[in-house]
Amino acid sequence: MRDGFIRVAALTPAVRVADVEYNVAACAEAVRSVTGAQVIVLPELAITSYTCEDLFWQDALLRAAEEGLARFAELTADVDALVFVGVPVRVASKLYNCAAVLCAGELLGLVPKCNIPTYGEFYEGRRFSAGPEDVTLVSFAGYGEVPFGSSQLFECDTVPGLIVAAEICEDLWVPNPPSTAAALAGATLVVNLSASNELVGKADYRRGLVSSTSARLVCAYAYASAGWGESTQDVVYGGHCLVAENGRVLGEAAPLADEPLVQAGDKPASTGVTTVIDLGLLAHDRLRMSTFDVDPAAAGFVVSPFSLCVRQTPLAGRFVDPHPFVPADPARRAERCESIFAIQAHGLAKRLAHTRSRRAVIGVSGGLDSTLALLVCARAFDLLGMERSGILAITMPGFGTTDRTHDNARAMSEALGCELREIGIAAAVRQHFADIGHDEADHSVTYENAQARERTQILMDVANREGGLVVGTGDLSELALGWATYNADHMSMYGVNAGVPKTLVRHLVRYVADDARTHGNAALAGVLLDVLDTPVSPELLPATGDGEISQKTEDLVGPYELHDFFLYNVLRCGFGPAKVYHLALAAFGGRYASGADADDAAVGTYDAETIMKWLRKFYWRFFSQQFKRSCLPDGPKVGSVAVSPRGDLRMPSDAVCTLWQRELDELE
């Protein structure tokens, strides 16, 4: 519950048709068997079973159901959870298909089904009436005044942001589900008690409904359907259970799974799914959407409070992605790389066409970022039907340039058919040192930045002379950390990598390398693979005695996989330092990413001290370097995280990070 995490369970107990005593025991056992779940949803009419047909007219069954619910409340009174279970309810002369809502042995409300299907294999309209929206008080199962009506919310007074609504099966399938009004009234979690039978293709459609509804309503959605034990007279029920969060399916119990249907002693087995939802993430997503208007005082909604014990919710069952920018599945990763590559190339093509530039000027270092930018240039020129010889790739060796990166820059430019020029900067920088009185033996920031600014001056002036456009190479991660020299590599006429984080840059280059290898361009593939093997470095300090790179970026600013993880969770999710820290421990603290393939480096493992060290560095750099981001050149946005001052990040350059650092201090 701390950090906004809540464990939710959608369960399908094995029932017997019209055997209330048996079903109550099965439902109670299912609830008690779930460790740590704070919200539990069971299927539609689980107390009686859904397929009782005209037996629902029998007084004996209805009385047993009412008594059975009271017994269920007793059996689950010591379970620290909000529980939803399906039960038939008589009100006056009508019968309603209801969700009974219980917590700590108390019946908090009865939520009736609003949309009664009477088509195909369903004939509910023969027995049940559509539930009213308006909430009234009724007596049921020994409870004197119970709210009854569809316009109900259940709000936890010990867990901020946990507001739960219920709908039943068909309610989800109609054009205007009750959950829409509930979400606009503040519900962050919607549960659905269902009895949806299995047909060919229906599971996919059902999954899509649950997922899309959670996305449209920016909520979590827990769906529990009836399963084995219901009558198979004409249809079969598969026990399909799902939990989704803002469009993402977090957990699923597939219908008709090949699992044992009975346990020891011929005891029917319950099935289902248990996972963790993130209320903090939902709150952030609603907060940032100007078109999502929550009205807590929505007319007609009755809010019933309940309490849960506040405790730490283990994240078991919820995958914390260590590489949130990079899909683990190779097919999805390739699809994303193609999409991003196309966005970059089309953006640059438009800018070239608009400025009537026949040349693109780019500094190539043999490193990852300039490699990706050069590949984007080549594709943009192809899109415009222009000869790649119009791309002017300039390599500018300086005091730290190694043979490896220099040779790779040349080989790549040649493989792509670009014009290559080499302009050494050593003499010009030495003259500059003399002009400003700097000792070349002093390898301070002046020594480094003078080289970076000389390179940018060359690119800008060559572009002017050639009537071209300087293409920037800096990536999103570098911009977030301020790892760029102001008015040097920080500046360009169009920054094609500005929206691409470092962890994804690597995969984009690999994607092009694989494509080149597939299409027989061995030379290009070879040099790209060697670039991928080269340590990330600005090469502004002299190489080692054996000619190797001496200045490795990640030794100075920290691992980019950590910084990209921090960046995503801070900007995309709006999480505070403590939550980011705890998530990083879950993602990197000794386990590997699910679905990583053999070509990927295993996810790094970092101890708590290392994560804290680099998280502090991230916040310090992110705040202190905003002045560089406040005057960024144009560049295409490619994902949900961006730092453009004209779009996603309107941040004051003089903000201090005291509050954020203090929160980290409290963890130590």
Buried (B, 14 or more C-beta within 10 A) or exposed (E): BEBBBBBBBBBBBBBBBBBBEBBBBBBBBBBBBBEBBBBBBBBBBBBBBBBBBEBBEEEEBBEBBBBBBBBBBEBBEEBEBBBBBBBBBBBEEEBBBBBBBBBBBEBBBBBBBBBBBEEEEBBBEEBBBBBBBEBEEBEBBEBEEBBBBBBBBBBBEEBEBBBBBBBBBBBBBEEEBBBBBBBBBBBBBBBBBBBBBBEEEBBEEBBEBBBEBBBBBBBBBBBBBBBBBBBEEEBBBBBBBBBBBBBEBBBBBBBBBEEEBEEEEEEBBBBBBBBBBBBBBBBBBBEEEEEBEBEEEBEEBBBBEBEBEEEEBEBEBBBBBBBBBBBBEEEEBBEBBBEBBBBBBBBBBBBBEEEEBBBBBBBBBBBBBBBBBBBBBBBBBEBBEBEBEBBBBBBBBBBBBBEBBBBBBBBBBBBBBBBBBEBEBBEBBBEBBEEEEBEEEEBEEBBBBBBBBBBBBBBBEBBEEBEBBBBBBBBBBBBBBBBBBBBBBBBBBBBBBBBBBBBBBBBBBBBBBBBBBEEEBEBBBBBBBBBBEBBBBBBBBBBEEEEEBBBEBBEEBBBBBBBBBBBBBBBBBBBBBBBBBBBBBBBBBEEEBEBBEEEBEEBEEBEBEBBBBBBBBBBBBBBBBBEBBBEBBBBBBBBEBBBBBEEBBEBEBEEEBEEBBEBBEEEE
